[in-house]
Amino acid sequence: MLAALSDFGTTPPAVVAESIVRNIIAHSSGPLSADRHFLQLLVLGNLRNLGPIIITAMESLLTLFKEENHILYKRGEASGEARGIELAIGVLLREGKMSEQHISDTFNISIAKVRAIKRRLKTSTDS
């Protein structure tokens, strides 16, 4: 895995990336171990701007690897959804057309969360 940081000489980065991915597949004790090693490889590869090359190697060698199934993708997706919901709630609160209870029921979140968003809106408009 540390080979991602080494001097490749005249070997193309894509060939080195494929070799590293093959070694991870061969020497990992299971899928969780392999996933951990792939994540570490991506971190190391990004230090040398090799992230896209490594992802391409992973996609070509792993039939099960899909970016959408990766934990970091899912975490980012959930974060984006949560931010979108907060923005929508902020718009509804500013318009004043829906009660806090109705917003809570519509978005399936607690009244306390709606009130926290309302407080943040109030403090951001006050400053």
C-alpha positions as a printed NumPy array, in Angstrom:
array([[  0.   ,   0.   ,   0.   ],
       [  2.862,   2.376,   0.748],
       [  3.954,   1.784,  -2.833],
       [  1.498,   4.534,  -3.725],
       [  4.007,   6.976,  -2.224],
       [  7.076,   5.521,  -3.914],
       [  8.834,   6.526,  -7.127],
       [  7.215,   4.583,  -9.961],
       [ 10.148,   5.121, -12.284],
       [  8.979,   4.541, -15.844],
       [  6.021,   2.374, -14.775],
       [  2.711,   4.114, -15.534],
       [  0.728,   5.06 , -12.407],
       [ -2.288,   3.046, -13.623],
       [ -0.201,  -0.15 , -13.704],
       [  1.124,   0.5  , -10.197],
       [ -2.401,   1.253,  -8.926],
       [ -3.717,  -2.01 , -10.38 ],
       [ -0.855,  -3.929,  -8.799],
       [ -1.528,  -2.397,  -5.385],
       [ -5.261,  -3.129,  -5.64 ],
       [ -4.532,  -6.738,  -6.655],
       [ -2.234,  -7.132,  -3.619],
       [ -4.882,  -5.745,  -1.291],
       [ -7.45 ,  -8.188,  -2.706],
       [ -5.026, -11.104,  -2.35 ],
       [ -3.826, -10.345,   1.168],
       [ -6.922,  -8.987,   2.938],
       [ -8.551, -11.244,   5.506],
       [-12.077, -10.301,   4.461],
       [-14.273,  -7.596,   2.917],
       [-14.089,  -5.276,   5.933],
       [-10.325,  -5.531,   6.005],
       [-10.13 ,  -4.91 ,   2.267],
       [-12.446,  -1.9  ,   2.549],
       [-10.25 ,  -0.442,   5.295],
       [ -7.144,  -0.975,   3.16 ],
       [ -8.785,   0.574,   0.095],
       [ -9.735,   3.636,   2.125],
       [ -6.139,   3.928,   3.36 ],
       [ -4.896,   3.533,  -0.209],
       [ -7.169,   6.337,  -1.389],
       [ -5.882,   8.626,   1.365],
       [ -2.267,   7.855,   0.471],
       [ -2.995,   8.097,  -3.244],
       [ -4.58 ,  11.515,  -2.835],
       [ -1.284,  12.774,  -1.414],
       [  0.141,  12.232,  -4.911],
       [ -3.038,  13.181,  -6.823],
       [ -3.602,   9.538,  -7.765],
       [ -7.143,   9.258,  -6.385],
       [ -8.91 ,   9.025,  -9.779],
       [ -6.352,   6.492, -11.073],
       [ -6.788,   4.335,  -7.961],
       [-10.58 ,   4.503,  -8.193],
       [-10.382,   3.45 , -11.851],
       [ -8.152,   0.497, -10.898],
       [-10.574,  -0.491,  -8.134],
       [-13.562,  -0.297, -10.493],
       [-11.826,  -2.401, -13.127],
       [-10.704,  -5.103, -10.688],
       [-13.573,  -5.216,  -8.239],
       [-16.926,  -6.186,  -9.631],
       [-18.562,  -5.235,  -6.341],
       [-16.936,  -1.796,  -5.97 ],
       [-19.373,   0.946,  -6.692],
       [-18.706,   4.471,  -5.553],
       [-22.361,   4.829,  -4.489],
       [-21.947,   1.934,  -2.027],
       [-18.864,   3.343,  -0.322],
       [-19.353,   4.513,   3.261],
       [-17.913,   7.976,   2.582],
       [-20.27 ,   8.466,  -0.363],
       [-23.226,   7.46 ,   1.792],
       [-22.085,   9.743,   4.607],
       [-21.812,  12.68 ,   2.197],
       [-25.162,  11.878,   0.675],
       [-26.839,  11.783,   4.108],
       [-25.163,  15.044,   5.065],
       [-26.391,  16.681,   1.856],
       [-29.92 ,  15.435,   2.43 ],
       [-29.918,  16.745,   5.993],
       [-28.665,  20.136,   4.815],
       [-31.356,  20.241,   2.118],
       [-34.065,  19.458,   4.665],
       [-32.782,  22.208,   6.959],
       [-32.829,  24.707,   4.088],
       [-36.397,  23.721,   3.175],
       [-37.491,  24.06 ,   6.804],
       [-35.808,  27.466,   6.958],
       [-37.779,  28.634,   3.921],
       [-41.053,  27.368,   5.416],
       [-40.332,  29.05 ,   8.747],
       [-39.46 ,  32.371,   7.071],
       [-42.673,  32.263,   5.026],
       [-44.662,  31.5  ,   8.187],
       [-47.276,  29.487,   6.297],
       [-46.79 ,  26.256,   8.253],
       [-46.843,  25.687,  11.986],
       [-43.854,  24.161,  13.766],
       [-45.953,  21.043,  14.414],
       [-46.928,  20.72 ,  10.746],
       [-43.262,  21.102,   9.652],
       [-42.244,  18.521,  12.25 ],
       [-44.84 ,  16.05 ,  10.977],
       [-44.061,  16.708,   7.3  ],
       [-40.306,  16.172,   7.628],
       [-40.58 ,  13.538,  10.355],
       [-38.294,  15.408,  12.758],
       [-38.796,  16.555,  16.315],
       [-40.311,  19.893,  17.264],
       [-37.073,  20.596,  19.154],
       [-35.124,  20.29 ,  15.877],
       [-37.547,  22.666,  14.12 ],
       [-37.173,  25.162,  16.969],
       [-33.372,  24.85 ,  16.863],
       [-33.433,  25.69 ,  13.144],
       [-35.754,  28.6  ,  13.892],
       [-33.333,  29.904,  16.565],
       [-30.397,  29.644,  14.132],
       [-32.379,  31.588,  11.538],
       [-33.23 ,  34.262,  14.094],
       [-29.622,  34.659,  15.246],
       [-28.303,  34.733,  11.669],
       [-30.777,  37.478,  10.698],
       [-30.087,  39.452,  13.892],
       [-26.328,  39.643,  13.284]])
